[in-house]
Amino acid sequence: MTAIPESQILRISRKRLDPLENAYVPAIIKGFGTTFRHLFTSFGQSKIPVIGASKTSMTMQYPEERKEHKRPEQGGMQVSNFRAVHRLNKDDAGRVKCVACMMCPTICPANCIHIEAAESPWDDREKYPAKFEIDELRCIYCGMCEEACPVDAIELTPQYDIVGRTRQEMIFDKNKLLEIYDATIDRKPM
């Protein structure tokens, strides 16, 4: 083993901190400044005048005021790329579009979609879903099910305010998913 020549060794000396820097006082003051700036910003449009306070309110008066009614820079949401509750789409004849191909339960990483296929009563398809369930609490809302669907039967809507008091109420069956379609038909599809 050969030794490294002294000419190739670079010696680095550490900068000595003065006592003020050694006690981290400037960093602590900077941290307090950030904390107080956020504190004053959160006052928003309160009745108490605060120097440096934001002119826009951070509080939203839900349900009268909703996120989709505000621009994203005002604390709202961009509905065009937001994925929430599922719906089953209908065709022009009012029938469920799903052909029970089993692509959505196969690709679902959360394993929250369950379909039982039956022979179709209509001539334009072989199968239809006799039973179609989605566990909305288990779902991760990734959108892979709607990408995999060959007939665009399943879709994620921007409707985010779903409520259930029990776990069973959050397992949506075919009828519930079709009701969501009827309620969200006027919304722009994803």
CORWO-V676292 format. One record per pair of residues at least 12 apart in sequence whose C-alpha atoms are under 6 Angstrom apart, sorted by the first residue. I is the first residue (numbers start at 0). J is the second residue. Records with the same first field share a line. If there is no record, write none. Layout:
I = J ; J
This chain:
39 = 52
40 = 52 ; 53
43 = 55 ; 56
44 = 56
81 = 157
82 = 155 ; 156 ; 157
83 = 155 ; 156 ; 157 ; 158 ; 159
84 = 155 ; 156 ; 158
85 = 154 ; 155 ; 156
86 = 153 ; 154 ; 176 ; 179 ; 180
87 = 152 ; 153 ; 176 ; 177
88 = 152
96 = 152
97 = 152
98 = 126 ; 127
99 = 116 ; 126 ; 127 ; 128
103 = 144
109 = 138
111 = 133 ; 134 ; 137 ; 138
112 = 132 ; 133
113 = 131 ; 132
114 = 130 ; 131
115 = 128 ; 129 ; 130
116 = 128 ; 129
117 = 129
131 = 172 ; 173
132 = 171 ; 172
133 = 170 ; 171
134 = 170
135 = 169 ; 170
